Amino acid sequence: MHPTIHSYKADADIVSTNASQHWTRIEPLLQNVKSSELLELDLRAANIVDSVGLNVIVKTIKTANNQNARVRLLIGNQSLKRICTFTRLDQKAEIVGP
């Protein structure tokens, strides 16, 4: 049986000027994620994630992990992948991308 996947697709960079908008769209998904389900964040349209945007991603991962759910980040560029590695997000979420 395949796990239930809850998906969020970012339509732009995740930076201080729009991070709260991203969180407003992610938070309801988190409320519906149950134990052992998967939350997939499609960040392939994001070329830039600043510290405020990174905070949204970290908060999402922590909340999902506290609910015993898994998180998958779909990454579209090496820069964001490096950020995920340097901040050790790859230890808390599955990173898929270049």
N, C-alpha and C positions, 0 to 999 in steps of 0.2 A: 504494500500500500504506500502510495506517495504522500509525503507530508503536505499539509496545507501551506501554501506560499502567499504571503501578504506582500504586495509590491508597491514601492514608491519610486517614481521616476522624476529626478531633478531635471528641470527644464533650462537651467542656467547655472552659473557659478553660485557657490554658497559662501557669501561674504556678509560683512556686518550690515550692509544695507538691505539684505533680503533674508537673512538667517531666520528671523522670527516667522516669516511667511513659510519657509520650509518646515520649521518646527510645527506650525499650526496645521500643516497637512500630514505630517508624520505622526503626531500625537494620537489622532483617532485610530490609526492603524495599530499602534502599540496597544491601545485599549482592547483591541480585538484579538491580539496574538495570544495564543495559549501555549502551554508547556509543550515542548518538542516541535512546535511549528516553526516556520522559517519566515523571517522578515528580510526581504531583498530590497536594498537601496541601489537603484540604478543611477550612478553618478557619472555616466559616460559623457553627458552634456556639460559637465562642470570642468572647466579648464583651470579654475582658480578656487581654492578653498582657503580662506584666511583663518585666523585663530578663533573668531566667533563662529564661523562655519564648522570648524573642527570640533568646537564645543557641542554643536548640535549633533554631530555624528557620534561623538563620545557618549553624550547623554542618551541617544537612541540605543546604542549598543549596551550600555549599562542597564537601562530599563528593560530591554529585551532579555538580557542575561539574568536579571533578577526574577523574571517570569519563566525562567528555564527554556526560553526560546532561543533559536539560533539566528545569526545575522550573516547575510552575504552582501558584500559590497562589489558592485560591478564598476570597474575603474577603466577610464578611457585613455589615460596618459601616464607616462612614467613619473612625472612630477608628483601627482597625487599618490601614486603607488609608493614612492619614496617617503612621502609624509606618513602614510599608513605604516610603513616599516619602521621609520625613526620613532614614531609615537607608540609602537608596539600594538597597534590596532590589529595587526595580523595574528596576534595571539588571542584575541577576543572575538574575532569575526573572520569568516572566510573571505579572502580577497581574490577576485577574479578579474584579470585584465593583463595588460601588456607587461 
